[in-house]
Amino acid sequence: MAVALLPFVTAVVRAIATDWFPIGDSAQLYLRAGDVLTRHHPWLGSWSSISISLGVDVNNPGPLHADLVAPFARLFGPNAGQAIGIATINAACVVGAVLAARRLGGWAFERWVLVAAAALGWTLGSELLIDMFQGHALLFPFLLLLVLLVGALTGGPWVWPWIFAVGSLIVQTHVSYTYILAVLGMTVLVALVIERGRPGRAEIVAALRSRPALWSFAVVAVAWVQPVVEQLFGEGEGNLSRLVRNASGGEVTVGMRNAVRLAGAVFTVPPWWTRPGFADTIQPSGAVDTGDGAVVVMPGLPDGVLAAVLMVLLAGVLCWCWWWARRHGARTLAAACLLSLVGLVGSVLAVSRLTVGVVGFAPHHVRWMFVVALCCHLTVVATLVAAAVDRWRTQPVERIATAAAVVAVIGLSAANVPFYAHAHGPTADIDTMPAMRRLFDDLDELRDLAPVLYRTDNLRIYEPYSSAIQLQLQARGIEFRVDHESLLRHLGTSRRADGTEPATLAQFEGWQALEYDEPGCVLSRASAVDEAGRADIQAAAEALAGRAAELDVSGVTSSATLDEIDRELAIRFQEGDVDVIREVTYDGRLRWWIDHGAVAGDRAVIDAVTEQGPAITAWLVSVVALVVTPDDACASIGR
């Protein structure tokens, strides 16, 4: 267990040593953890992107995850607090899963849960072990819940309060788990009824009065009191009724065929649930209009027939595993086999019902499938080992299995100690952190201007800056407000702008940030490189732009592959508009024209644009600026 927990410790130590801080959605979620028990207290979970496909704003059901992280936010501040808090929660789930497995099936079951925990940690990589983004932060709680459900199938009444606690945490934090948990929960209940028979009245009354039942009632009451309070006393229609009213989802669903292909890719086709599979198997996708209506197109997945055949084969193997375990009296193993089989089938059903909105299908909606697939594979391995031990009845087989499990835990944990960040969720933008660090200190100048309206109408979707900056404003005690209704569903209506804010803070990226010339003043401007590096790159960019002015871009206006914006910019380029020449040289559009054969002129200049352009564009993309308006506000801070 200590070895399995080592990657969590090293991830936290590295985060503290490198002044790591949350960005993107992780920062937004962590901000709400800091709001717990303040006047901005969150009564709900985060705003859900399913709102886009539903056409009505809904939140994830509850704030339980924020409540758990809140003490760490208070104790350790806006940076290290999330790393320590999320790592602690994930590590606690590993410990809980291992201890539950030991109680349910002894070392024979415990070793496979240890392997599962180490394998899941390696699949996520070091940075996702400390990430609060729901698509990643719930995977270890989900693993714990699967182990507890095995206990429910084997008749352990002590597991039920824990099931309700962990299940409430998962459902409240991300609604994408609702379908798969419903399938698993119904399976457990049906299996218990089949095994024990229909309970009588006296038996039901005794069960409801038992200590596990009373603890379960208390857990449910405490876990769900906040969503109920919001439903009854919150502003407008309650969130729970919104969720129920829109439970059927949007108009376009993933569909059964895509669900089979997607599950087949994760469960049956290499690299399965491993780190490479987590990185590449599921790609973002969207709906395409056809003559028969909108259809979700998912690239890179196996053929539907092949996926279906492989899924049936895996289901057959799991059926045999369940039959063998039942026949040989291995109750815990049989329960794990049954749960894996139901998880396999349930994954297809659950994914098929997911809706796809304007922003498309996001991989984080189905990350839980990697945990189910991992458990399916380890269940098959555990059954084969048990069958081998039963067949030959010799200690060497058992010792080999134990040694293999120990080696796997050590190897996977050691492989997860080095830094590794998936290009998914907030960690995809980890390269923006140096620029943001250079912005944060300048935020202190806004203390006398609070409350500040944070402008959101110019933000691109999934940008990583705004929530991290808002988190730093919160940490500095600088009140900020917003006027975007969907964002207010997340940040709380107590942050609604009322028009009395003395200043507006806006952020700009790329060329707009570098060349801002609109009203107001630049509070801070930074990029991913230090000041010396910035000066060198910008000097090279200016020199290149001067040489590029000599090029002939008239071919752009006649190109069939370039759009109207390109043509308009090319005309101004040819007319000698210095600003346009600099902009298209900096942002890579000139290289785009060159790649399309639409630029003529000095070959040496063209080659220079091609060679030097990528570095210049990469730097420009990292430039971010914070702008204060109106001019009176600028004057008050001496800008």
N, C-alpha and C positions, 0 to 999 in steps of 0.2 A: 504494500500500500504506500509506503514511504517513497519508493521508486516511482510509482505511478503518479504521485503528487509532485515530484520534483519539477516537471515543466511549469507548473503553476507558480511555484516559488521563483524560478529563474525568470519567468515572464514579468513578474511583479518587480523583482530587483532591477531588471533591465529598464523597465518603465520609469522607475524612480531615478535611476542613474542617468537616463537620457532626457529627463524632463518631459516625459510623454504626457499628452493630454488628449481627451476625447475630441473627435471632430464629427461633422455630419450628423446623421441620425443618433449616433451614440451620445454626442454632446447634448442634443435636444432631450433625449431620455434622461440623461444624468442631471440636466438642469431641473427637471421635474422632481428628481429624487431630492435635490436641494430645497425644493419648495415644500416638502412634507412638513406639516405642522407649522406652516407660516400662513400669511393671509392669501397666498397663492396656492394653498394646498390642493393637490390633484385628487379629485374624487373618482377619476376614470383612468384608464390606460391611454396610450397615445392615439392620436387620430389615425385611422386606418386608410390605407391607399385604396381599399375596396370601395371607399366612398365615391371614387371617380366613376367606377362602373355602375354603382347603384344610383348615382345622381342625387344622393343625400348624404350629408356628413354624419359619419358614425365613428365612434372610438372603439378601441379594444376594451373589453368589458370592465377591467378594474386596474387599480394602481398597486397591486400587491408586490410586484417586482420593484417598483420605485420605493415602496415602504422598506423592503429588505436592504436596499442600497443606501437609504437615507442616513443611517448612522455613520457609514463610511464617508459620505459626502460632508457631514458635519465635522467629523474628526480630522479628515485628511485633505479637505479642500477640493478645488476644481480640477486638479491634475491627477495626482496619485490615487485619490479616493476611489475613482472608478476602477482602476486596475486592481487595487486591493480588494474592493468590494465584490466585483464580479469573479475574480479568482477564488475568493473565499467561498462564495456561493457554489461555484462549480466544483471546488474541491470538497465541499460539504456533501454535495450530491454523490461524488465518487465514494466518499467514506460511507455514506448512507447505503448506497447500492451494494458495496462490498460487505458491510455488516449484515444487511438484510439477506444477501446471498448465503453468507456463512450460517445464519440461523435457519434458513430454509433448506439448504442442501449440503452444509458442511464444505470442506475444502474442495470437494469434487465440483460444486457449483461455483464457489467463490473464485476459483482460479480463472474460470472463463469470464466472469464479470470483471476481474482485474484486467484481463486481456482486452475486453471490450472497452474499458475506460481508457487504457493506454492507446489503443488503436484509434479511438474517437479523438483523443487529444492530438495525436500525430496527424490525423486527417485535417483537423482544424488548423494546425500550425500554431506557433507561439502567440501571435498577436490576437487571434480570435479567442484565446483563453481569457482575455481581459476585455473583450468587446461587449458592450451592453446592447448592441443592436439585436432585436428579438430573434431574427433568423438564426443567430449563432448562440445567443445567451441561454436559450431554452433547451439546447441539445443534451446537456448533461442532466438537467432535471427530467427530461423525457426518458433518458436511459434509466434513471432511478425509478421512474414511474413504471416502466416495463418490468423491472425486477419485482416491484411491489405487487404488480398484477399477477405475476407468477405465484406470489404468496397467497393472493386472494383465491386463485384456482386450486391451490393445495389446502385451502381451508384454514388459513391462519388469520383469526379474527383481529389480531394485533395490527395487521397491515392497514385496516380500513381508515383510521384517522389520518395516517400518513398518505394514503391514496387521495383522500379528499383535500389534504393540504397541498400536495404537489400538483394534483390535477387542477385545483383552483388557480394556483400560480400560473400554470401553463395556459389555461383557457383565458384567464383574465389578461394575460400579456400579449397573446397573439391568437386571433380567431382562426388562423389557418389550421390550427390543430383540432378544431371542433369536430370535423367529420371523422378523422382517424380515431380520436378518443371515444367518439360515440360508438364506432364499430367495435373497438376493443372492450369498452365497458359493457355493451350489450352481450358480447360473447362470454364474458366472465359471468354475468348474471344467468344467462341461459345454461351455461355449463354447470353452474352450481345447482340450478333447479333440476337438471337432468340427473346429476349424480346423487343428489340427496332427496329428490322427490318434492312434490308440492308441499310446502310447510303448512302446518295447521295453525289455527288461531292462537293457541297457547304458545306455540313455538315462536310465532312472529312477535307476540307481546314480550316474551322472555328475551328475544334477540334485541328488541328495541330498548329494553331496560338494561341491557348489559353495559359493562364499562366501556368496551370499544365503541358501542353505538352512541353512548353519551358523549364520549370524546369526539366522535365524528360530528355530532350535532353542534358541539361547541366550535369545532374547527370551521365548519361551513358558515356558522353565524358570524364569526370574527372575520373570516375571509371575504364575505360578501356584503358586509354591512355598508361599506362605502358606496359600491354601485347602487345599492338599494336606496340609500340616502339621496344620491344624485337623481335617481329615477323619480323619487317622490317630491323632492324639494329643489331640484336643479332648475336652471333657466331653460324655458321652452320644453319641448317634448323630451322625456327621459331617454337615456341612451339604450337601456335594456329593451324598451318597447320599440325603439328604432331598429335595433338588431333583429328582434323577433319579426317585426313587420316586413323587413327586407331579407328574411332568412333564405328566400328562394334565390337570391343573388341577382346578378345582372343578366342581360340578354344573351351574352356569349359565354359559354363555358369551355373548358379545355376539351371535354368530350372523351368518350371511352377509347377511341382509337389512339389518340395522343397519350392518354393515360397509360395504356398498355405499352406503348413504345417507350415512354419516359420511365416507367417502372422497370421494364425489361432492360433498359440501359443501366440502371443503378443496381438492380438485383442480379442480373445474369450475364452482362457483357463487361469484359475487362475495360477499364481498371476498377469497376464496381464502386465501392464506398471509399476507396483510398484517397489520398491527398490529390493525385492527378485527376481522379474522377470527380472529386468535389470541385476542382478548379474548372473543368472543361465540359463535363458531361451535359449539364443543363445550361442552355444558353437563353438569354432574354428573347422573348418572341412576342408577336402580336397577332391581332386578327386581320384577315384580308377579306375584303368584300368579293363575293362571287355571285354568280347568277342565282344560286340557291341560298344566298344569305352569307353572313360573316362566318369565316372558318379560321380557327387558330392554326398557324403554321409554325411548327417547331423544328428548327434545323438541327442536323447532326445526330439525330436519333436513329436507331436501327429500324429496319423494315418491320411493319406491323405484324406480318405473319411470322417472321422469325422471332420477334419479341414474344408473341403469344405462345409459340411452341416452347421456347426456353422457359417462360414463366410456368407453363403447365408441367414441364419436367421438374423444375424446382419444387413446385407444389407437390408433385408425386413423391419426391425425395423426402420432403417434410412429413407427408402422410405416413411414409414408411417409418420415419424416425419416431413419430408419435405412436404408431402401432407397436414398434419394438419396445419403447419405453413403458407403455401400458402393460404389455405382456410380461415384462420382467420386473414389474413393481417399482419402477423408478418414477415416483409421482412428480417430483420436482422437474425432472427432465421432460416428462410427458407434458407437464403444464407449459414449459418453455417451448416445446415443439408446437403445441396447439396455438399458443400465442403468436409464435413466428408465422405459422401458416395463416392465421387470421390477419396478421399484420401485412403479409404478402398480398392477400386478396383485398384487404381493406384499403391498402395503399392505392390500388387501381380505382376502387370506388370513390375514395376521398378526393383523389386528384381530378377525376373526371368531373366532379361537381364544382371545382374552383372556377371562379369567373375571371374573365380577362377584360380589363377596361381600356381606357384611352392610352395609358402608359404601358400597356402590354403585360405579359406574363413575366414575373420576376422569379429567379431561381430560389430566393430566400423563402418563398411561399411553401416550398416542399423540401426544405433541408432535413426535416424529420425523417424522410425516407431513407437517408443514409444511415441513420441509427437503426431503423427496422431491418435494412439489408444486412448491416453488420451483425445484428443479433441472429438473423436467419442463418447466415453462414457459420457463425460460431456454434449455433445449436446443432447444425449438421455435424460439425467436427466433434462436439461433445458426445453426440450419440454414437458416432463411429468409434470413438475412444472407449466409451462404455461397452459397446458391442465387442470390441477387441479384448477388453479386460474379461468380459464374461465368457468369451470363446476360449481363450487360452488360460484364464485363471492363474496368471503369474504376476508376481510383483514387478518385474521389469517393464511390462507394458504401462502399468500405472505410474511408475517412476519416470519413464520416458515422457509420458503425457505431462506430468508435473514439471519436469525439466524444460520441456518445450514451452509451456505456459510462462514459466519464469524467464526464460531467455527472450520470449516475445515481449513481455512487459519491460524488461531491461532495455532491449533493443529499440522498441518504439518510443520509450520515454527518453532515452539518450538522443535519439534522432530528432526529438521535439524540443531539445534544449536550445539549439541555435535559433537565431532570429529567422522567422518566416512569416510573411504577410500575404494572404490571399488577395487577389484583386477583386474582392467582392465586398459589398456594403461599404461602410466608412473606411475600411483599411485600403480600399482601392485608391484613396486620395491621400495616403500617408505622406506623399512627397510634398504636400502643401503645408506641412507643419512648420518648417523653417520660416516661411513667409509670415505665418500667423504669429509666431513667437515675436517677430519684430514689430508687429502691430499692437500687441497687448499693452505694453507700457504706456503708449500714447492715449489709451482709453481713460486714464486717470484725469485727463484734462476735461472730461465731460462731467465731472462731479457737480460743478456749479450750474450745469445746464439740465440736470435731471428734473422731471422725467423726459426721456428722449424717445421720440418716435423712430422706430427702426423701419426703414423703407423696405418693402418686399415686392413691389410691382415690377422691379427690374431684375429679379433673381432668376437664374436658370434652374431647372429642375435638378435635384440631387446635388446642388453645389455644396461644398463642405464647410464654407466659411461662416455663414450667418449664425448658425447655432453655436459654433465654438466661440464666436465673438459675444453672443448673447450670454453664454455661460460665464465668460470672463466679466461681463458687466454685472451679472448677478453676484459674482464672488467679490467684486469691488463695492458692492452696495449702491450701484448706479441703476436706478429704476429705468426700465425700458418698456415701451408699449408697442403694439402692432395694430393694424387695421384690416388684416386679412382674416375672413371668417373661419376658413379651414384651419389656419394656424392658431386662431384663438381656441379652436376645439382641442388643441394640444396644450398650448401654453396657459390656458385658462382665461375665462372672460374678465377676470380681475385685471388683466393686462390690456384691455380694450382701450384704444386711443380715443380721446374725447375732444381733440382739437385745441387743447390748452397747452400742449407740449411746446416748450420754448425753442426746441431744436429738433432737426431731423438728421438721422445718421443713415447714410447710404453706402453700399459697397459696390465697387466696380472691378471688373477683371480684364486682363489682357490689354488691348489697345486703348479701350476707354479709360482704364486705370492709369495707363502710362501717360496719356495725352488729355487728361480731363481739363476742359476749358468751359464748363457750364457754371451756373451760379453757385455760390458758396465757396468753401475752401477745403483743401485736402488736409485732413487731420493726420493721416499716416499713409505711407506708401511703402510697399516691401515686395520682395520676390524671393524665390527659393535659393538664390545665391547671395553671398555677402556683398558689402558695398564695393569692395575692390573688384570682385568678379563682375558685378553689375556694370561698373564703369567700363571695363574692358569689352564686355559683350556689346554694350550700347555703342561704344566708339566704333567697333567693327560693323555693327548694323548700320550706323549712319554712313560710314564709308561705302558699304555695299549698296545702300540706297542711292548714293550719289552716282555710282557707276551704273546702276540699273536704269537710271533715267535715260541712258543712251539707247536702250533696247527698243525694238519695234514690236508692239503688242497688238498691232492691227488685226492679226489673225484671230484674236479672241472674238471680235465682233462677227466674224463669219463662221465660227465654230458651231457645229451642231450639238456638241456634247457639253458645252458650257452654258450657264443660265443667264438670265437677263441682268442679274446683279453684276456678274462678271463683265458683261458687255458695257454696262454703264461705267464701271470702274476703269475699264480699258480705255474708254473714250477720254475720260479725265486724265488718265495716265499719259496718253498721247498728247494731250493739250498742255502737259507740263505741270499739272497740279502736284505740288511738292508733297502735300499731306497725303494724297492718295498713293503716290510713289513710295513714300516711307511706309505707309500702312500695309500695302500688299507685299512689300519686301519683308517686313517684320513678321506678319502673321502667316506667311507660307502660301498665300494665294498666287504670288508670282511663280513659285516653284510648281504649283498646280497647273498654271498655264503652260509652263515649260514642258511638263510631263505630257500635256495634251498636244504638243507640237504647235502651239499657237504663238510662240515668241521667236523672233529672229534678231540678228545683230551679232555683236562681237562674241565669238565662241568662248573667249576667256572669261567674259563677264557672266555668260550663261553658266559656265562651269562653276564659277565662284558662288553664284546664287544657289546652285544645286548642292555644293559642298558645305558652305557656311550656313545656309538657310535653316537646316534642322536645329542647330544649336541655338540660333537666334529665336526661332519660333518656340522652342521648348522653354527658353527663359521668359519670353513674352507671356506665354500661357500661365506662368507662375506668378505674374505680377498682379497684385491686388491693392486697391486703395480704399480708404475710408474717407468719405466726404461729409462735411457738416454744412447744413443750410438752416436758416437764411444767413445773410451777411451780418445781421445784428449778433447772431450767435457766434459767428467767427470773430467778430470784434471783441466779444466778451472773453474769449480765450486767447486773444492776441494773435489772431491769424489773418 
